[in-house]
Amino acid sequence: MQNERKVLISALLKAEKNGYSNIILDSVLNQTDLNSVGKAFVTSAFYGVLERKISIDYVLNKFLKKPVSKTPPYTSAVLRSGAYQILFMDKIPNSAVVNEAVKLIKKSKERGNVGLVNAVLRNLCNENSIELIKNCGDPSVKYSVEAWIYNRLAAQYSKEKVNSFFENSLLPPPVFIRINPLVQNTEELVFNELEGLGATLTKTEFDQFFMVDGIKNIEKLKSYKSGLFFVQDFSSRFAVACLGAKPNERILDCCAAPGGKSFSIAMDMQNSGEVVALDIHSHRVDLIKKGARRLGLNIINSAVNDATEYNPDLGSFDRVICDVPCSGMGVVRRKPEIKYKKEQECNALLDVQSEILQTASRYVKSGGRLIYSTCTLFNEENDNIVNSFLIKNKEFKLVSAYNKADAATVTLMPPSDLGDGFFVSVMERV
């Protein structure tokens, strides 16, 4: 069996080169022969290092002559991995962490750094290093987030709310499922399997939509594979509720992959009418098709399409939703690498978001509804985009969002809100 810590270092090195953390981890784990315990360790430590990277580097730099970011890549990955285990994984003896780290370096091309790794990690064990993080006055270090991200959010929301959001981002994200209403006795079947495995299901304000606690790898369950439910975040479900889809309507999901909103829309429509689910990448369109088949949703027609370019062949629609590409700041607890994005990378999305919204509006029938949504919290990508659109398009007006009589735009932010950080705007064509 492979060494679980060596697998962890491999995943961390790949993550340093950029990419989606979940895709990187899945790829690495699928190529190993680790048992479930080993995979669980790698998963926990991998996400832990990503979540706490700035905090970890802050502590390590106290014991290094040059910053860990300037240290050779394998050595820095071993140091970060060891530091995370010492600081945040109480069940592993510190001596074992140091010994395993030294073994990894000895067998690497950077074996000349054995003494460095041994000394730094031993110093870390001897100091109350976690207090260095807790007592640090810099929120960027405390919450392990790029300073520009924290500062921008703190300028747009209260510091208390932002601090609470980033504290919550260091906790495991909740899991929500929507029961498939097209199958008889679905709820009973799903409950029997999940509760039989020790999970608990909690009702939400949406029918047949539950928060699930106490189970991992939910997509490997028999009831999932049989199409009895699918996984969808609460905030995503809220956006679909704002759309207000009804049976026999024609609805467009402009940026649909991997398909959760389209599936939820089709269920709201009782699988009657048409949902056109589009995405610019063919492999992601395949995910929509696969999911729709699994759930028995035959009203979903998915295809490759560029959401920034108007396609007259699509025709017009009763309702259109564009959940646009964004900086993703609302989902940092699921994808911690987002906390380290560069400012110019996020700002570069603004023109694309405006183009998609403008193009999407051209498909909306008179009297039809248009939803603009993101999974970010930056006003620049949310209210500012919508306000600019409304100035240029007088035929659209804001209307109340689902169950929010006094609000046409809604920003959801955990932990005060149940789901991920999310923005939804509801407009209608007059």
N, C-alpha and C positions, 0 to 999 in steps of 0.2 A: 504493500500500500504506500502511496506517495506521502511525503512529509507535508502535513497540513500547513505548516508555517511557510514552507517553500512555495506552496500554491498561493498563499496569501500575498507573498512578496511579488509573485508573477502578476497577480491581479492589480496590485497597487502600482506597479511599473507601467502596466497598460493604461491605467487611469490617468497617470501623469501625462500621457501623450494625448489626452482629451478623448471624449466619447461618453456615451451614456453609461452610467455606473451599472444599471441593471443588466444591460446587454453585455458589458465586459464581464461581470461576475458570472452570468449564466454561461457565457462562452467558456470561461476558465473552468468552472465546475463540471461542465459537460464533458470535459476532456480528462477528468481525473477518475480515480477509482476509490476516492474517499467514501467512508461510510457516512451515515446521517449525522453522527456526532461531529465528525471532522468537517463536513460541509457547513454545519451550523456554526462552528467556531470561525471558519473562514468568512462566512457571511457577516457575522456579528462584528468581527475585527475589521473587515474591509470597510463596511459602512461607518464603523466607529472612527477609523482613521480619517475618512473623508469628512465626516461631520465635525471633527475636532482638529482639523489640520493646522489652522492658525494658532489655536491654543497650544497644541503639541509643540509646534515649532518655537513658540514663545518660550516654553520651558526648556526645550533642548538647547536653544541658543544661550541659555544661562551657563551651560557647561561646555560649550564649543568655542574654539578660537575664531572660527569663521562660521557664518550662518549655515544652518542645515540645507538651505536652498542652494548653497555653493558646494555642498558635499557630493561626491560621486553618487549616481542614481541608486545603485543597489544598496550602498551603505545608508543613504538617507531613508530608503524604504524600510530597511531593517531597524534603523533607529526610531522611525515613526511608529512602526508596528510594535516594537518593544515598549516604547513610551506609552502608547495607548493601553497596552495590557497592564503595565505597572500602575498607571493612573486611574484606569476606569474598569478593569476586569478583576474584581476582588477575589474570585475563586481560583485564580492561577497564582501559585507562589512566585514571588519576585525572583528568587534564585533560579527557578526553572525558566523564567522568561529570559534572564540574562544568559544562562547556559545555552539555550536554544538559539538565541541571536548570535552568539559567538560561533556556534557550529555552522550556521548559515554563511557567515562571512568567511570562515576558514575554507569552505568548499566553493567559494565564488572567485571571480577574477579580481575582486577587490580585497583579497585576503590580507593585504598589507594594512588594512584598517581594523584588524582584530583588536588591537590594544585600545584604539579609539572607542569602538563600540562597547567594549567591556567596561572601560572607565566611565563613560558617559552614563550608561544604564545603571551602573552600580551607584554612581553619585545621585542618580534619580531616585533610587531605592532608599538612600540614606537621608534625603531631604523630604520635607513635607511639601512636595512640589505642587500638589493639587491646590494648596493655599495660595501659591503664586498666581494661579488663574483666578481664583475666587476674589482675591484682593486687588487684582489689576483694575485700574480705573478706566481702562480702554475697552468699550463694549465690543469693538472689533475682535479683540483677543478673547474676551469672556464668552462671546457667542460664536466665535470662529466664523466671521463673515468679513468680506472686503469692506474697508472703511467707507468707501463711496456709497455702497449699497445701504449700509446702516444709516449714514448721514442723510441720504436722499429720503428714505422712509421716515426718519425722525423729523424731517422738515415737513412732511405731508400728514403725519399722524402724531398722536401724543407719544412721548418717549415710553410711557408706561405700557401702551399698547404694543409698541414695537419690541420692547424688551420681553414682554409676555409672549409675543409671536416667536421670537428667536429662541427663548427658553423651551417653548413647546416643540420647536423644530428639532430639538435634540432627543425627543421621545419617539418611540415607535409610532408610525402613522396608523390611524384607524382603518378598518376594512369594512366596506359596505357592499351589500349584494341586493340585486333586484330579482325577485322571483318571477319566473316565466308564467304569465297568466294563461298561455295557450295550452298548457298541459294540465290535465285534471289531477286534483289532489297534490299539486306541486308543493305547496307550502308544507304539508304534512310530511311528504317524502324528504324534503330538504332538512326540515327540523329533526326528523328521526336520525338522519345520518350525522348531521353536525353535532347534535346534542349527545349522540352515542359516542362521539369522539371527544367529548368533554368541552365543547364550545358552548358559548352562550350567545343568544340572539336578542337584540334589543330593538323594539319598534321605533320608527321615526315618524315624522309627520306625513310621510308619503306611504300610500298603501303598498303592501308587499315589498317594502324596502326596509332592510334591517342592517344594524351595525353588528358585526360579528367579532367576538373576543375569544381568545384561547385556542386558536388553531393557526397553523402555518401551511404554506403550499396548498391553499384552498382550491387552486385550479387543477390540482391532481385528483380531486375527489370524484367519485363515480357520478354523483348528482350533477356536478359541473360538466363533466364530459358528456353526460346524457342530455344536456341543454335545459336543465331545470332552473338554472339561474345564471347570471353573469355578474361580474364585479364592476361597480361603478361608484365613484366618489359621490358623497352627498352634494357637493357644490355643483358637480356636473348634472346630477339629477335635478337640482334646483333650476339650472339654466334651461333644461328641457321642459320643466313645468312652466317656466315663463313663456316658452314658445306656444303652449296651449294647443298642441296638435289634436285634431279630431279625426274620426273615421272618414274615409273616402276623400280626404284632402290630398293635395299634391305638395310635398315638402322637400326642400333642398337643404342638405347639410354640406356646406362648401369645403370644409377642411375636416373630413369625417374620421380619418384613421386614428386609432385602431378600430373604431366603430361603436364605442359605448353609447354615445348620444343617439346615433342612428337606431341602435337596437331599442333604446328606451323610447324614442319617438314612435317607432313601429308598434311597440306594445301599447302606448297611449292611443294609437289609432286602431287598436284591436286587429292588427294585421290586415287592415282594409284601406286601400288607397295606393299611394306610391311614395316611397322615400328614395330620393336620388342622393346617393352618398359618394362624394368625390374626394380624391386626394391626388397630389402631384406625383407621388411615388407608386410605381406599380406593385412593389412588394408589400406596401402598406394597404393597397386596395385588396390584395389577396387576403390580408388579415380580416378585412371587413366581410368579404365573401365567405370565408371559413367560419367566422363567428355567426353570421346570419344563417348559414346552413345548420350549424349546431343547435341554434335556438328555434329553428323552423320558421324563420321570418322571411316569407317569400315575396314581400312587397318592397324589399330593399334592392335597388338596382345600383350597383357601384361601378365606377369607371375612373380612369386616369383623366385629370383635368387640372389646368393651372388656374387657381382661384383669382389671380390678378388680371386675367384676360377674359373679357366677355365672350360667351359662347352662345350665339343665338339659337343653335340647334337644341339647347336645353329647354327652351320655352319659358313659360311663366309659372309662378308657384303661389300657393296660398300663404305659405310661411317659409322663411329662409333663416337659417342660423349659420353664422360664421364665427367659429371659435378659432381665432387667428393664431398663427405662430407668435410667440411672445418670449419675454425674458424668463418666464417661469418662476418668478420670485415667490409665488404662492405655494409652490410644491417642493420647497427646499428640504422638507423632512422626508420626502420620497427620493429626491435626487440631490444629495448634498453638494455635488460638484457645482451646482448652480450658484452657490454662495461665493464662488471665486471667479465669476465672470468679469470681464473687463467692461468698463463703462461704454466704450465705443461700440462694442459688440451688441449691447442692448439697444443703444440709440439707433443703430443701423436698421432695426426692425420697424421703426416708425413709418417710413414711407410704404413699406410692404403692407402693414396693417391698414393704412388709409386706402391703399389701392384695392385691397380685398373687400373692405366695407363698401367702397364706392361701386365696385363691380357687382357685389352681392345685391345691392339695392336695385339694380336694373332688372332683376328677376322677379321682384315682388309685385304681385297684382295690386290694383287699386283696392284699398281696404285691407290689404294683407299685412302681415306682421314680419318684422325684421329684428333678429337678435344679434347683438355684437357681444362677444364674451372673450375673456382671457383668463389664464391662470397666473396672472401677475398682480402686483399691488401698486405698481407705479402709475401715478396719475397721467404721466406723459403717454402711456400706452392705453389708457382707459378713458376717463372723462374728457381729456383733451382731444383725443381722436374723435369721439362722438360729437362733442361740441363743434369741432371744425367741420365735420360732415353735415350737421344740421344747418349750419350757416350757409353752406353751399347747396343744400337740398331742401328747399322750403316745403316740398310735398310730403316730407316726413315729420312726424312729431313724436315726442316721448309720451309713453303711456305707463300706467302703473305696472310694476313687476308683480309676479305671483305672490299673493298674500302680503304685499307691501303697498298698501293703499296710498301711502304718502311718498313713495319713491319709484322713479322710473329707472334709475341706475342704482345698483346695489353692489357694495363691496363686502365680501365675506372674508373674515380674518380669524383664524384659530388663535387661541382656544375659545374665545367667546362665541365663535360660530363653529358648527359641528364639523364641516368638511375642510377641504384645502382652501388656501387663499385664492379668491376668485372674484372676477368682476363680471356683471351682467347688465346690459342695457337693453331696454325694450322700446321699440319704435314701431309705428304703424304708418302706412302710406294713406294719405287722406284722398 
